[in-house]
């Protein structure tokens, strides 16, 4: 049976129960106290008076009418229950239709249920929110897949071109060909590894443990110090113990990406990088600042998008695969944190990652 039919039967059943209880009350508190013998009104010096109805008379007169009323109420209960159930379940029908459309691939449809806020309205609003997030996620994944396929096609095309040239020119220097193939292959490997890391962060498929963000900042700065010194830059680290909960490997990757970007996209021979960690009541904050050319606000807003390098970044020999800050943002979101990019007035970029304070070990 459908839910509507069940509700209609339930309404009718409760109505019949109420009528039956009412009849039982009439019997218990009224009819049972009426004598079942023949009663007449005595009169002096005259024949017996009129007969008073007894219990049998009342039952014969009351029972047929009560049965008719009971049948009418049964029909009314069924029809009224069917109508009321349909009115009450109408929002659920709209939600079901929207679910079928979403299952068919139409993620742009919204229920937008009108009326006062009740359980159905809350369900519809939650479903609309889920569809909006799912639509945005699917659009982002499609855009990311298109960009990734385009980026991977470039090194593969270069490799095929180099091999075609080598085949047509047997006297070509093999050493130079091998070096160029190695460079192209290395870039493709780095891009693939970055894509896998980004997917892992998006899916939150990692084990959580207690991590000190200040130690990760020092480790990343020490690991990248030779690169900074080779470019004539100074790296400073400061901060207190900053406990959080998450993946040690992913958070180290987040910190390393930020410090690497701050070193690569900097002023040569006279630039600086500053890495600090601070602790707040409900969050720990990692801040990475670097010197450099002034950045426009509209360009900064796109730096965390996949494959967005922008301006000098795209022309730099250290531009990488364009996933550094995209990975940072995904790792931060996977740890229930936020990423904020702000251009410095004097030039360069200020990157802030805010993560929840770690209070207990958890696993996901």
GIJOQUI-V56467 format. One record per backbone hydrogen bond with DSSP energy under -0.5 kcal/mol. CO is the residue of the C=O (numbers start at 1). NH is the residue of the N-H. Records with the same first field share a line. If there is no record, write none. Layout:
CO->NH + NH
//
This chain:
2->6
3->7
4->8
5->9
6->10
7->11
8->12
9->13
10->14
11->15
12->16
13->17
14->18
15->19
16->20
17->21
18->22
19->23
20->24
21->25
22->26
23->27
24->28
25->29
26->30 + 31
27->32
30->33
31->34
33->35
35->55
39->52
40->42
41->49
43->46
50->41
52->39
54->58
55->59
56->60
57->61
58->62
59->63
60->64
61->65
62->66
63->67
64->68
65->69
66->70
67->71
68->72
69->73
70->74
71->75
72->76
73->77
74->78
75->79
76->80
77->81
78->82
79->83
80->84
81->85
82->86
83->87
84->88
85->89
86->90
87->90
89->93
90->94
91->95
92->96
93->97
94->98
95->99
96->100
97->101
98->102
99->103
100->104
101->106
102->105
105->107
106->109
116->118
118->122
119->123
120->124
121->125
122->126
123->127
124->128
125->129
126->130
127->131
128->132
129->133
130->134
131->135
132->136
133->137
134->138
135->139
136->140
137->141
138->142
139->143
140->144
141->145
142->146
143->147
144->148
145->149
146->150
147->151
148->152
149->153
150->154
151->155
152->156
153->157
154->158
155->159
156->160
157->161
158->162
159->163
160->164
161->165
162->166
163->167
164->168
165->169
169->172
173->177
174->178
175->179
176->180
177->181
178->182
179->183
180->184
181->185
182->186
183->187
184->188
185->189
186->190
187->191
188->192
189->193
190->194
191->195
192->196
193->197
194->198
195->199
196->200
197->201
198->202
199->203
200->204 + 205
201->204
204->206
209->246
211->213 + 244
212->216
213->217
214->218
215->219
216->220
217->221
218->222
219->223
220->224
222->225
224->228
225->229
226->230
227->231
228->231 + 233
229->232
231->269
234->273
236->275
238->277
242->213
243->358
244->211
246->209 + 248
247->251
248->252
249->253
250->254
251->255
252->256
253->257
254->258
255->259
256->260
257->261
258->262
259->263
260->264
261->265
264->266
266->268
267->270 + 271
271->234
272->291
273->236
274->289
275->238
276->287
277->240
278->285
282->357
283->280
284->355
285->278 + 287
286->353
287->276
288->351
289->274
290->349
293->348
296->300
297->301
299->302 + 303
300->303
302->305
305->308
307->309
310->313
311->314 + 315
312->316
316->319
319->322
322->307 + 308
323->327
324->328
325->329
326->330
327->331
328->332
329->333
330->334
331->335
332->335 + 337
333->336
335->356
338->354
340->352
342->350
344->347
348->344
349->290 + 351
350->342
351->288
352->340 + 354
353->286 + 355
354->338
355->284
356->245
357->359
//
